[in-house]
């Protein structure tokens, strides 16, 4: 049977795609996040490392598929695990046989990724306005969680894990999440030193990372106090 042109296109070793996709998403995130302090750059650098690791396995070398190939071939002998589509592991493992880009995990991942980028953008806008006026940011996303930008990074990384899970990014995700929690605590110490009781009051009213369900659904909830 003759092979189509698409069949001759390699699924991996496309290092130019690794570079282009990494650059696009890093620059895109940079335009949303706009790091200013050394703490900002540390958090953004860790996020960038996650993206590079992800796209390296997506287009460069499929380390996860390679290491798991024996188990995968034994459990799913009818799947070409070294094709690009098979890198969508969750779709493959749960038996999705259509185009994986329209699979449930891929579609759900898009919601998390776009939601995370939206949160980064909305939070930066509010934070920039507050810093410009020398006041505490308590509006927009900051009315729901105290650290919306870190939540945005975590949502984006989780979205990519749903879309293209790898052993390396699975290992990085909890480590980076822990790092963001520590950075948030360090950030809060600085905010307490700068704003004192105003921040302590805000901290009592607004959760750090998980918004209160009542506030999200428009129910009764304590409003954050403004400085």
MODELLER restraints for C-alpha pairs under 7 A, 6 or more apart:
rsr = mdl.restraints
at = mdl.atoms
rsr.add(forms.Gaussian(group=physical.xy_distance, feature=features.Distance(at['CA:11:A'], at['CA:59:A']), mean=6.88, stdev=0.5))
rsr.add(forms.Gaussian(group=physical.xy_distance, feature=features.Distance(at['CA:11:A'], at['CA:83:A']), mean=5.56, stdev=0.5))
rsr.add(forms.Gaussian(group=physical.xy_distance, feature=features.Distance(at['CA:11:A'], at['CA:84:A']), mean=4.98, stdev=0.5))
rsr.add(forms.Gaussian(group=physical.xy_distance, feature=features.Distance(at['CA:12:A'], at['CA:59:A']), mean=4.90, stdev=0.5))
rsr.add(forms.Gaussian(group=physical.xy_distance, feature=features.Distance(at['CA:12:A'], at['CA:60:A']), mean=5.03, stdev=0.5))
rsr.add(forms.Gaussian(group=physical.xy_distance, feature=features.Distance(at['CA:12:A'], at['CA:61:A']), mean=5.89, stdev=0.5))
rsr.add(forms.Gaussian(group=physical.xy_distance, feature=features.Distance(at['CA:13:A'], at['CA:59:A']), mean=6.28, stdev=0.5))
rsr.add(forms.Gaussian(group=physical.xy_distance, feature=features.Distance(at['CA:13:A'], at['CA:60:A']), mean=4.42, stdev=0.5))
rsr.add(forms.Gaussian(group=physical.xy_distance, feature=features.Distance(at['CA:13:A'], at['CA:61:A']), mean=6.08, stdev=0.5))
rsr.add(forms.Gaussian(group=physical.xy_distance, feature=features.Distance(at['CA:14:A'], at['CA:59:A']), mean=5.33, stdev=0.5))
rsr.add(forms.Gaussian(group=physical.xy_distance, feature=features.Distance(at['CA:14:A'], at['CA:60:A']), mean=5.31, stdev=0.5))
rsr.add(forms.Gaussian(group=physical.xy_distance, feature=features.Distance(at['CA:15:A'], at['CA:59:A']), mean=6.62, stdev=0.5))
rsr.add(forms.Gaussian(group=physical.xy_distance, feature=features.Distance(at['CA:15:A'], at['CA:60:A']), mean=5.28, stdev=0.5))
rsr.add(forms.Gaussian(group=physical.xy_distance, feature=features.Distance(at['CA:17:A'], at['CA:59:A']), mean=6.40, stdev=0.5))
rsr.add(forms.Gaussian(group=physical.xy_distance, feature=features.Distance(at['CA:18:A'], at['CA:55:A']), mean=5.24, stdev=0.5))
rsr.add(forms.Gaussian(group=physical.xy_distance, feature=features.Distance(at['CA:18:A'], at['CA:56:A']), mean=5.59, stdev=0.5))
rsr.add(forms.Gaussian(group=physical.xy_distance, feature=features.Distance(at['CA:18:A'], at['CA:59:A']), mean=5.83, stdev=0.5))
rsr.add(forms.Gaussian(group=physical.xy_distance, feature=features.Distance(at['CA:18:A'], at['CA:60:A']), mean=6.35, stdev=0.5))
rsr.add(forms.Gaussian(group=physical.xy_distance, feature=features.Distance(at['CA:21:A'], at['CA:55:A']), mean=6.97, stdev=0.5))
rsr.add(forms.Gaussian(group=physical.xy_distance, feature=features.Distance(at['CA:22:A'], at['CA:51:A']), mean=6.13, stdev=0.5))
rsr.add(forms.Gaussian(group=physical.xy_distance, feature=features.Distance(at['CA:22:A'], at['CA:52:A']), mean=5.61, stdev=0.5))
rsr.add(forms.Gaussian(group=physical.xy_distance, feature=features.Distance(at['CA:22:A'], at['CA:55:A']), mean=6.53, stdev=0.5))
rsr.add(forms.Gaussian(group=physical.xy_distance, feature=features.Distance(at['CA:26:A'], at['CA:48:A']), mean=6.03, stdev=0.5))
rsr.add(forms.Gaussian(group=physical.xy_distance, feature=features.Distance(at['CA:32:A'], at['CA:120:A']), mean=5.75, stdev=0.5))
rsr.add(forms.Gaussian(group=physical.xy_distance, feature=features.Distance(at['CA:32:A'], at['CA:121:A']), mean=4.73, stdev=0.5))
rsr.add(forms.Gaussian(group=physical.xy_distance, feature=features.Distance(at['CA:32:A'], at['CA:124:A']), mean=6.98, stdev=0.5))
rsr.add(forms.Gaussian(group=physical.xy_distance, feature=features.Distance(at['CA:33:A'], at['CA:120:A']), mean=5.85, stdev=0.5))
rsr.add(forms.Gaussian(group=physical.xy_distance, feature=features.Distance(at['CA:33:A'], at['CA:121:A']), mean=6.59, stdev=0.5))
rsr.add(forms.Gaussian(group=physical.xy_distance, feature=features.Distance(at['CA:33:A'], at['CA:124:A']), mean=6.14, stdev=0.5))
rsr.add(forms.Gaussian(group=physical.xy_distance, feature=features.Distance(at['CA:35:A'], at['CA:41:A']), mean=5.65, stdev=0.5))
rsr.add(forms.Gaussian(group=physical.xy_distance, feature=features.Distance(at['CA:43:A'], at['CA:180:A']), mean=6.87, stdev=0.5))
rsr.add(forms.Gaussian(group=physical.xy_distance, feature=features.Distance(at['CA:46:A'], at['CA:176:A']), mean=6.91, stdev=0.5))
rsr.add(forms.Gaussian(group=physical.xy_distance, feature=features.Distance(at['CA:50:A'], at['CA:169:A']), mean=6.39, stdev=0.5))
rsr.add(forms.Gaussian(group=physical.xy_distance, feature=features.Distance(at['CA:53:A'], at['CA:169:A']), mean=6.76, stdev=0.5))
rsr.add(forms.Gaussian(group=physical.xy_distance, feature=features.Distance(at['CA:54:A'], at['CA:169:A']), mean=6.50, stdev=0.5))
rsr.add(forms.Gaussian(group=physical.xy_distance, feature=features.Distance(at['CA:57:A'], at['CA:63:A']), mean=6.30, stdev=0.5))
rsr.add(forms.Gaussian(group=physical.xy_distance, feature=features.Distance(at['CA:64:A'], at['CA:166:A']), mean=5.56, stdev=0.5))
rsr.add(forms.Gaussian(group=physical.xy_distance, feature=features.Distance(at['CA:64:A'], at['CA:167:A']), mean=5.72, stdev=0.5))
rsr.add(forms.Gaussian(group=physical.xy_distance, feature=features.Distance(at['CA:65:A'], at['CA:81:A']), mean=6.90, stdev=0.5))
rsr.add(forms.Gaussian(group=physical.xy_distance, feature=features.Distance(at['CA:80:A'], at['CA:86:A']), mean=6.93, stdev=0.5))
rsr.add(forms.Gaussian(group=physical.xy_distance, feature=features.Distance(at['CA:85:A'], at['CA:100:A']), mean=6.39, stdev=0.5))
rsr.add(forms.Gaussian(group=physical.xy_distance, feature=features.Distance(at['CA:86:A'], at['CA:92:A']), mean=6.36, stdev=0.5))
rsr.add(forms.Gaussian(group=physical.xy_distance, feature=features.Distance(at['CA:87:A'], at['CA:164:A']), mean=6.32, stdev=0.5))
rsr.add(forms.Gaussian(group=physical.xy_distance, feature=features.Distance(at['CA:88:A'], at['CA:100:A']), mean=6.55, stdev=0.5))
rsr.add(forms.Gaussian(group=physical.xy_distance, feature=features.Distance(at['CA:88:A'], at['CA:163:A']), mean=6.06, stdev=0.5))
rsr.add(forms.Gaussian(group=physical.xy_distance, feature=features.Distance(at['CA:88:A'], at['CA:164:A']), mean=5.13, stdev=0.5))
rsr.add(forms.Gaussian(group=physical.xy_distance, feature=features.Distance(at['CA:89:A'], at['CA:164:A']), mean=6.61, stdev=0.5))
rsr.add(forms.Gaussian(group=physical.xy_distance, feature=features.Distance(at['CA:89:A'], at['CA:165:A']), mean=6.66, stdev=0.5))
rsr.add(forms.Gaussian(group=physical.xy_distance, feature=features.Distance(at['CA:90:A'], at['CA:105:A']), mean=6.84, stdev=0.5))
rsr.add(forms.Gaussian(group=physical.xy_distance, feature=features.Distance(at['CA:91:A'], at['CA:100:A']), mean=6.23, stdev=0.5))
rsr.add(forms.Gaussian(group=physical.xy_distance, feature=features.Distance(at['CA:91:A'], at['CA:103:A']), mean=6.36, stdev=0.5))
rsr.add(forms.Gaussian(group=physical.xy_distance, feature=features.Distance(at['CA:91:A'], at['CA:105:A']), mean=6.58, stdev=0.5))
rsr.add(forms.Gaussian(group=physical.xy_distance, feature=features.Distance(at['CA:96:A'], at['CA:103:A']), mean=6.81, stdev=0.5))
rsr.add(forms.Gaussian(group=physical.xy_distance, feature=features.Distance(at['CA:100:A'], at['CA:106:A']), mean=6.90, stdev=0.5))
rsr.add(forms.Gaussian(group=physical.xy_distance, feature=features.Distance(at['CA:105:A'], at['CA:162:A']), mean=5.72, stdev=0.5))
rsr.add(forms.Gaussian(group=physical.xy_distance, feature=features.Distance(at['CA:105:A'], at['CA:163:A']), mean=6.14, stdev=0.5))
rsr.add(forms.Gaussian(group=physical.xy_distance, feature=features.Distance(at['CA:106:A'], at['CA:162:A']), mean=6.56, stdev=0.5))
rsr.add(forms.Gaussian(group=physical.xy_distance, feature=features.Distance(at['CA:106:A'], at['CA:163:A']), mean=4.80, stdev=0.5))
rsr.add(forms.Gaussian(group=physical.xy_distance, feature=features.Distance(at['CA:109:A'], at['CA:159:A']), mean=4.06, stdev=0.5))
rsr.add(forms.Gaussian(group=physical.xy_distance, feature=features.Distance(at['CA:109:A'], at['CA:160:A']), mean=6.19, stdev=0.5))
rsr.add(forms.Gaussian(group=physical.xy_distance, feature=features.Distance(at['CA:109:A'], at['CA:162:A']), mean=5.46, stdev=0.5))
rsr.add(forms.Gaussian(group=physical.xy_distance, feature=features.Distance(at['CA:109:A'], at['CA:163:A']), mean=5.61, stdev=0.5))
rsr.add(forms.Gaussian(group=physical.xy_distance, feature=features.Distance(at['CA:110:A'], at['CA:159:A']), mean=6.52, stdev=0.5))
rsr.add(forms.Gaussian(group=physical.xy_distance, feature=features.Distance(at['CA:112:A'], at['CA:155:A']), mean=5.48, stdev=0.5))
rsr.add(forms.Gaussian(group=physical.xy_distance, feature=features.Distance(at['CA:112:A'], at['CA:156:A']), mean=5.89, stdev=0.5))
rsr.add(forms.Gaussian(group=physical.xy_distance, feature=features.Distance(at['CA:112:A'], at['CA:159:A']), mean=4.88, stdev=0.5))
rsr.add(forms.Gaussian(group=physical.xy_distance, feature=features.Distance(at['CA:113:A'], at['CA:155:A']), mean=6.31, stdev=0.5))
rsr.add(forms.Gaussian(group=physical.xy_distance, feature=features.Distance(at['CA:113:A'], at['CA:156:A']), mean=4.28, stdev=0.5))
rsr.add(forms.Gaussian(group=physical.xy_distance, feature=features.Distance(at['CA:113:A'], at['CA:159:A']), mean=5.17, stdev=0.5))
rsr.add(forms.Gaussian(group=physical.xy_distance, feature=features.Distance(at['CA:116:A'], at['CA:152:A']), mean=4.05, stdev=0.5))
rsr.add(forms.Gaussian(group=physical.xy_distance, feature=features.Distance(at['CA:116:A'], at['CA:153:A']), mean=6.30, stdev=0.5))
rsr.add(forms.Gaussian(group=physical.xy_distance, feature=features.Distance(at['CA:116:A'], at['CA:155:A']), mean=5.11, stdev=0.5))
rsr.add(forms.Gaussian(group=physical.xy_distance, feature=features.Distance(at['CA:116:A'], at['CA:156:A']), mean=5.10, stdev=0.5))
rsr.add(forms.Gaussian(group=physical.xy_distance, feature=features.Distance(at['CA:117:A'], at['CA:152:A']), mean=6.32, stdev=0.5))
rsr.add(forms.Gaussian(group=physical.xy_distance, feature=features.Distance(at['CA:119:A'], at['CA:148:A']), mean=6.53, stdev=0.5))
rsr.add(forms.Gaussian(group=physical.xy_distance, feature=features.Distance(at['CA:119:A'], at['CA:149:A']), mean=6.56, stdev=0.5))
rsr.add(forms.Gaussian(group=physical.xy_distance, feature=features.Distance(at['CA:119:A'], at['CA:152:A']), mean=5.40, stdev=0.5))
rsr.add(forms.Gaussian(group=physical.xy_distance, feature=features.Distance(at['CA:120:A'], at['CA:149:A']), mean=4.97, stdev=0.5))
rsr.add(forms.Gaussian(group=physical.xy_distance, feature=features.Distance(at['CA:120:A'], at['CA:152:A']), mean=5.43, stdev=0.5))
rsr.add(forms.Gaussian(group=physical.xy_distance, feature=features.Distance(at['CA:122:A'], at['CA:141:A']), mean=6.86, stdev=0.5))
rsr.add(forms.Gaussian(group=physical.xy_distance, feature=features.Distance(at['CA:123:A'], at['CA:141:A']), mean=5.79, stdev=0.5))
rsr.add(forms.Gaussian(group=physical.xy_distance, feature=features.Distance(at['CA:123:A'], at['CA:142:A']), mean=6.98, stdev=0.5))
rsr.add(forms.Gaussian(group=physical.xy_distance, feature=features.Distance(at['CA:123:A'], at['CA:148:A']), mean=6.13, stdev=0.5))
rsr.add(forms.Gaussian(group=physical.xy_distance, feature=features.Distance(at['CA:123:A'], at['CA:149:A']), mean=6.09, stdev=0.5))
rsr.add(forms.Gaussian(group=physical.xy_distance, feature=features.Distance(at['CA:126:A'], at['CA:137:A']), mean=6.45, stdev=0.5))
rsr.add(forms.Gaussian(group=physical.xy_distance, feature=features.Distance(at['CA:126:A'], at['CA:139:A']), mean=6.71, stdev=0.5))
rsr.add(forms.Gaussian(group=physical.xy_distance, feature=features.Distance(at['CA:126:A'], at['CA:140:A']), mean=6.57, stdev=0.5))
rsr.add(forms.Gaussian(group=physical.xy_distance, feature=features.Distance(at['CA:127:A'], at['CA:137:A']), mean=5.56, stdev=0.5))
rsr.add(forms.Gaussian(group=physical.xy_distance, feature=features.Distance(at['CA:130:A'], at['CA:136:A']), mean=5.90, stdev=0.5))
rsr.add(forms.Gaussian(group=physical.xy_distance, feature=features.Distance(at['CA:130:A'], at['CA:137:A']), mean=5.17, stdev=0.5))
rsr.add(forms.Gaussian(group=physical.xy_distance, feature=features.Distance(at['CA:135:A'], at['CA:227:A']), mean=6.85, stdev=0.5))
rsr.add(forms.Gaussian(group=physical.xy_distance, feature=features.Distance(at['CA:136:A'], at['CA:227:A']), mean=6.53, stdev=0.5))
rsr.add(forms.Gaussian(group=physical.xy_distance, feature=features.Distance(at['CA:138:A'], at['CA:224:A']), mean=6.85, stdev=0.5))
rsr.add(forms.Gaussian(group=physical.xy_distance, feature=features.Distance(at['CA:138:A'], at['CA:226:A']), mean=6.73, stdev=0.5))
rsr.add(forms.Gaussian(group=physical.xy_distance, feature=features.Distance(at['CA:141:A'], at['CA:148:A']), mean=6.12, stdev=0.5))
rsr.add(forms.Gaussian(group=physical.xy_distance, feature=features.Distance(at['CA:142:A'], at['CA:148:A']), mean=6.48, stdev=0.5))
rsr.add(forms.Gaussian(group=physical.xy_distance, feature=features.Distance(at['CA:143:A'], at['CA:206:A']), mean=6.80, stdev=0.5))
rsr.add(forms.Gaussian(group=physical.xy_distance, feature=features.Distance(at['CA:143:A'], at['CA:224:A']), mean=6.40, stdev=0.5))
rsr.add(forms.Gaussian(group=physical.xy_distance, feature=features.Distance(at['CA:144:A'], at['CA:206:A']), mean=6.17, stdev=0.5))
rsr.add(forms.Gaussian(group=physical.xy_distance, feature=features.Distance(at['CA:144:A'], at['CA:211:A']), mean=5.19, stdev=0.5))
rsr.add(forms.Gaussian(group=physical.xy_distance, feature=features.Distance(at['CA:145:A'], at['CA:206:A']), mean=5.75, stdev=0.5))
rsr.add(forms.Gaussian(group=physical.xy_distance, feature=features.Distance(at['CA:145:A'], at['CA:207:A']), mean=5.17, stdev=0.5))
rsr.add(forms.Gaussian(group=physical.xy_distance, feature=features.Distance(at['CA:145:A'], at['CA:208:A']), mean=5.17, stdev=0.5))
rsr.add(forms.Gaussian(group=physical.xy_distance, feature=features.Distance(at['CA:145:A'], at['CA:209:A']), mean=5.41, stdev=0.5))
rsr.add(forms.Gaussian(group=physical.xy_distance, feature=features.Distance(at['CA:145:A'], at['CA:210:A']), mean=6.44, stdev=0.5))
rsr.add(forms.Gaussian(group=physical.xy_distance, feature=features.Distance(at['CA:145:A'], at['CA:211:A']), mean=5.56, stdev=0.5))
rsr.add(forms.Gaussian(group=physical.xy_distance, feature=features.Distance(at['CA:146:A'], at['CA:206:A']), mean=6.31, stdev=0.5))
rsr.add(forms.Gaussian(group=physical.xy_distance, feature=features.Distance(at['CA:146:A'], at['CA:207:A']), mean=6.20, stdev=0.5))
rsr.add(forms.Gaussian(group=physical.xy_distance, feature=features.Distance(at['CA:146:A'], at['CA:208:A']), mean=4.67, stdev=0.5))
rsr.add(forms.Gaussian(group=physical.xy_distance, feature=features.Distance(at['CA:146:A'], at['CA:209:A']), mean=6.64, stdev=0.5))
rsr.add(forms.Gaussian(group=physical.xy_distance, feature=features.Distance(at['CA:147:A'], at['CA:184:A']), mean=6.87, stdev=0.5))
rsr.add(forms.Gaussian(group=physical.xy_distance, feature=features.Distance(at['CA:147:A'], at['CA:208:A']), mean=5.90, stdev=0.5))
rsr.add(forms.Gaussian(group=physical.xy_distance, feature=features.Distance(at['CA:147:A'], at['CA:209:A']), mean=6.15, stdev=0.5))
rsr.add(forms.Gaussian(group=physical.xy_distance, feature=features.Distance(at['CA:150:A'], at['CA:180:A']), mean=6.26, stdev=0.5))
rsr.add(forms.Gaussian(group=physical.xy_distance, feature=features.Distance(at['CA:151:A'], at['CA:209:A']), mean=6.31, stdev=0.5))
rsr.add(forms.Gaussian(group=physical.xy_distance, feature=features.Distance(at['CA:154:A'], at['CA:177:A']), mean=6.68, stdev=0.5))
rsr.add(forms.Gaussian(group=physical.xy_distance, feature=features.Distance(at['CA:191:A'], at['CA:199:A']), mean=6.64, stdev=0.5))
rsr.add(forms.Gaussian(group=physical.xy_distance, feature=features.Distance(at['CA:192:A'], at['CA:199:A']), mean=5.73, stdev=0.5))
rsr.add(forms.Gaussian(group=physical.xy_distance, feature=features.Distance(at['CA:192:A'], at['CA:200:A']), mean=6.75, stdev=0.5))
rsr.add(forms.Gaussian(group=physical.xy_distance, feature=features.Distance(at['CA:198:A'], at['CA:227:A']), mean=5.71, stdev=0.5))
rsr.add(forms.Gaussian(group=physical.xy_distance, feature=features.Distance(at['CA:201:A'], at['CA:225:A']), mean=6.78, stdev=0.5))
rsr.add(forms.Gaussian(group=physical.xy_distance, feature=features.Distance(at['CA:202:A'], at['CA:224:A']), mean=5.65, stdev=0.5))
rsr.add(forms.Gaussian(group=physical.xy_distance, feature=features.Distance(at['CA:202:A'], at['CA:225:A']), mean=5.90, stdev=0.5))
rsr.add(forms.Gaussian(group=physical.xy_distance, feature=features.Distance(at['CA:205:A'], at['CA:222:A']), mean=6.36, stdev=0.5))
rsr.add(forms.Gaussian(group=physical.xy_distance, feature=features.Distance(at['CA:205:A'], at['CA:223:A']), mean=6.96, stdev=0.5))
rsr.add(forms.Gaussian(group=physical.xy_distance, feature=features.Distance(at['CA:205:A'], at['CA:224:A']), mean=5.50, stdev=0.5))
rsr.add(forms.Gaussian(group=physical.xy_distance, feature=features.Distance(at['CA:206:A'], at['CA:224:A']), mean=6.47, stdev=0.5))
rsr.add(forms.Gaussian(group=physical.xy_distance, feature=features.Distance(at['CA:214:A'], at['CA:220:A']), mean=6.17, stdev=0.5))
rsr.add(forms.Gaussian(group=physical.xy_distance, feature=features.Distance(at['CA:214:A'], at['CA:221:A']), mean=6.23, stdev=0.5))
rsr.add(forms.Gaussian(group=physical.xy_distance, feature=features.Distance(at['CA:215:A'], at['CA:221:A']), mean=5.54, stdev=0.5))
